Amino acid sequence: MDTLSNIRFVTLPPAEPDAGQIRRAEAREIEPAVRLILASPSAPADPQQVRDLVRLAHLPHSPSLGLMVGCGIDGLVSAVLPVVSPGRTMLLFVPAYYPTAEHQQITGRLVAEICRRAADADVHLAQALLDPSDSQLAALFSQWGFSRLAELIYLQRYFGRLPEDPPLPPPYRWQTYSPQSHDLFARTIERTYQLSLDCPALNGMRSMEDIVAGHKAVGEFDPSLWFLLCRGESPLGVLILSPVQHRDSLELVYLGLVPEARGRGLGDRMMRHAAYLAGRSRCRLTLAVDASNRPALRLYWRHGMQSIVRRVAMLRDLRALADRASVLSTGRPQPP
Ligand SMILES: CC(C)(COP(=O)(O)OP(=O)(O)OC[C@H]1O[C@@H](n2cnc3c(N)ncnc32)[C@H](O)[C@@H]1OP(=O)(O)O)[C@@H](O)C(=O)NCCC(=O)NCCS
């Protein structure tokens, strides 16, 4: 059986003694390393999760950034997988189970080394998503330089019957994304962040171009599923959807209204459109929302979205690391 004890003791013999070493995983180590990340004291790793993480570990990475492992005298002890997104952000997958202090210490070194390499590769933000009940792991991430960003609630609803979505009454209209409307989308998304309760600590930490690039990287980018809700020529809101997981789900990547358009039922109008598009494809609508964003949660609950899981998002700004590296190498900060 695929238990943690198997994972801990049936480890690969290292090619040469490398206890204490941290390095990129060799191809043959990818699956055992992924099993270390997914290990728990009570249950075997879920085979589907193993396959998903192995697939992510095989995605093309830069030569310096990818799955890294840490070794003890018996072989692999820990592993950390960074997944870099085009929006200069990186999601870290780390083990949730630490049987000894050595496991914690080696994982901390892996996280530090990956953050340093990512900063050198111009990645700005590192993020990890933790089980909210795992306060020990949250404390470790704090030691490793991360701060709590938000608690996220993941919601979903399956639309078996096609929901109604009557055309917008003039002068309201939908405008979809095109290279010509790119700047209008970016400017409108930025306006929807004003006084927003959606992960407000992120505001100002990313450029609009990185934010849009990050949204495009979720699932399959389809410009016909990116909408501006306009009144005449004035954009009032943004709705961004993306097919994910082999088109089984339609992810609501972002929904937001500019401040003067809030509290008028327009959020409902955008949700109906999203529900209609999910129903048309007979797939689930999924999304993640900041648990403190009560207006957004109320909107999603009104539309029958149901909570599936919660995660605590931990964040580290890596730009300070890159700045420090340039000061160390030249003795003074480099111009941007
Ligand atoms: C969440 C959001 C889409 C809700 O849409 P909506 O059409 O305004 O929803 P409702 O009509 O149900 O109004 C929600 C109520 O919350 C209030 N509200 C919304 N955002 C608020 C905020 N940031 N601070 C305080 N109150 C807020 C509205 O004024 C309204 O109050 P009222 O009923 O007393 O007039 C909209 O508030 C918004 O775009 N917020 C910023 C971006 C955001 O949070 N997006 C969600 C990403 S998951």
Ligand as a Chemical Component Dictionary entry (heavy atoms), coordinates in Angstrom:
data_LIG
# 
_chem_comp.id                   LIG 
_chem_comp.type                 NON-POLYMER 
_chem_comp.pdbx_formal_charge   0 
_chem_comp.three_letter_code    LIG 
# 
loop_
_chem_comp_atom.comp_id 
_chem_comp_atom.atom_id 
_chem_comp_atom.alt_atom_id 
_chem_comp_atom.type_symbol 
_chem_comp_atom.charge 
_chem_comp_atom.model_Cartn_x 
_chem_comp_atom.model_Cartn_y 
_chem_comp_atom.model_Cartn_z 
_chem_comp_atom.pdbx_ordinal 
LIG C1  C1  C 0 -18.572 41.847 -5.424 1  
LIG C2  C2  C 0 -19.353 42.676 -6.440 2  
LIG C3  C3  C 0 -19.156 42.094 -7.824 3  
LIG C4  C4  C 0 -20.822 42.591 -6.041 4  
LIG O1  O1  O 0 -21.590 43.128 -7.080 5  
LIG P1  P1  P 0 -22.849 44.103 -6.793 6  
LIG O2  O2  O 0 -23.647 44.136 -8.027 7  
LIG O3  O3  O 0 -22.333 45.372 -6.232 8  
LIG O4  O4  O 0 -23.598 43.284 -5.680 9  
LIG P2  P2  P 0 -24.858 43.755 -4.905 10 
LIG O5  O5  O 0 -25.759 44.545 -5.785 11 
LIG O6  O6  O 0 -25.371 42.544 -4.262 12 
LIG O7  O7  O 0 -24.305 44.769 -3.818 13 
LIG C5  C5  C 0 -23.557 44.320 -2.778 14 
LIG C6  C6  C 0 -23.578 45.333 -1.640 15 
LIG O8  O8  O 0 -22.259 45.380 -1.136 16 
LIG C7  C7  C 0 -21.777 46.688 -1.211 17 
LIG N1  N1  N 0 -20.374 46.625 -1.534 18 
LIG C8  C8  C 0 -19.822 46.081 -2.606 19 
LIG N2  N2  N 0 -18.489 46.184 -2.568 20 
LIG C9  C9  C 0 -18.204 46.820 -1.423 21 
LIG C10 C10 C 0 -17.010 47.222 -0.809 22 
LIG N3  N3  N 0 -15.825 47.018 -1.385 23 
LIG N4  N4  N 0 -17.074 47.821 0.385  24 
LIG C11 C11 C 0 -18.259 48.046 0.970  25 
LIG N5  N5  N 0 -19.434 47.690 0.435  26 
LIG C12 C12 C 0 -19.401 47.077 -0.761 27 
LIG C13 C13 C 0 -22.569 47.324 -2.318 28 
LIG O9  O9  O 0 -22.522 48.727 -2.221 29 
LIG C14 C14 C 0 -23.920 46.752 -2.020 30 
LIG O10 O10 O 0 -24.493 47.385 -0.903 31 
LIG P3  P3  P 0 -26.057 47.793 -0.880 32 
LIG O11 O11 O 0 -26.796 46.527 -1.140 33 
LIG O12 O12 O 0 -26.246 48.361 0.483  34 
LIG O13 O13 O 0 -26.197 48.809 -1.970 35 
LIG C15 C15 C 0 -18.898 44.146 -6.430 36 
LIG O14 O14 O 0 -19.045 44.629 -5.157 37 
LIG C16 C16 C 0 -17.437 44.344 -6.850 38 
LIG O15 O15 O 0 -17.143 44.419 -8.028 39 
LIG N6  N6  N 0 -16.512 44.435 -5.886 40 
LIG C17 C17 C 0 -15.089 44.663 -6.179 41 
LIG C18 C18 C 0 -14.422 43.483 -6.900 42 
LIG C19 C19 C 0 -14.699 42.170 -6.222 43 
LIG O16 O16 O 0 -14.704 42.050 -5.012 44 
LIG N7  N7  N 0 -14.881 41.121 -7.026 45 
LIG C20 C20 C 0 -15.099 39.776 -6.577 46 
LIG C21 C21 C 0 -13.943 38.941 -6.988 47 
LIG S1  S1  S 0 -14.143 37.282 -6.446 48 
# 
loop_
_chem_comp_bond.comp_id 
_chem_comp_bond.atom_id_1 
_chem_comp_bond.atom_id_2 
_chem_comp_bond.value_order 
_chem_comp_bond.pdbx_ordinal 
LIG C1  C2  SING 1  
LIG C2  C3  SING 2  
LIG C2  C4  SING 3  
LIG C2  C15 SING 4  
LIG C4  O1  SING 5  
LIG O1  P1  SING 6  
LIG P1  O2  DOUB 7  
LIG P1  O3  SING 8  
LIG P1  O4  SING 9  
LIG O4  P2  SING 10 
LIG P2  O5  DOUB 11 
LIG P2  O6  SING 12 
LIG P2  O7  SING 13 
LIG O7  C5  SING 14 
LIG C5  C6  SING 15 
LIG C6  O8  SING 16 
LIG C6  C14 SING 17 
LIG O8  C7  SING 18 
LIG C7  N1  SING 19 
LIG C7  C13 SING 20 
LIG N1  C8  SING 21 
LIG N1  C12 SING 22 
LIG C8  N2  DOUB 23 
LIG N2  C9  SING 24 
LIG C9  C10 SING 25 
LIG C9  C12 DOUB 26 
LIG C10 N3  SING 27 
LIG C10 N4  DOUB 28 
LIG N4  C11 SING 29 
LIG C11 N5  DOUB 30 
LIG N5  C12 SING 31 
LIG C13 O9  SING 32 
LIG C13 C14 SING 33 
LIG C14 O10 SING 34 
LIG O10 P3  SING 35 
LIG P3  O11 DOUB 36 
LIG P3  O12 SING 37 
LIG P3  O13 SING 38 
LIG C15 O14 SING 39 
LIG C15 C16 SING 40 
LIG C16 O15 DOUB 41 
LIG C16 N6  SING 42 
LIG N6  C17 SING 43 
LIG C17 C18 SING 44 
LIG C18 C19 SING 45 
LIG C19 O16 DOUB 46 
LIG C19 N7  SING 47 
LIG N7  C20 SING 48 
LIG C20 C21 SING 49 
LIG C21 S1  SING 50 
# 
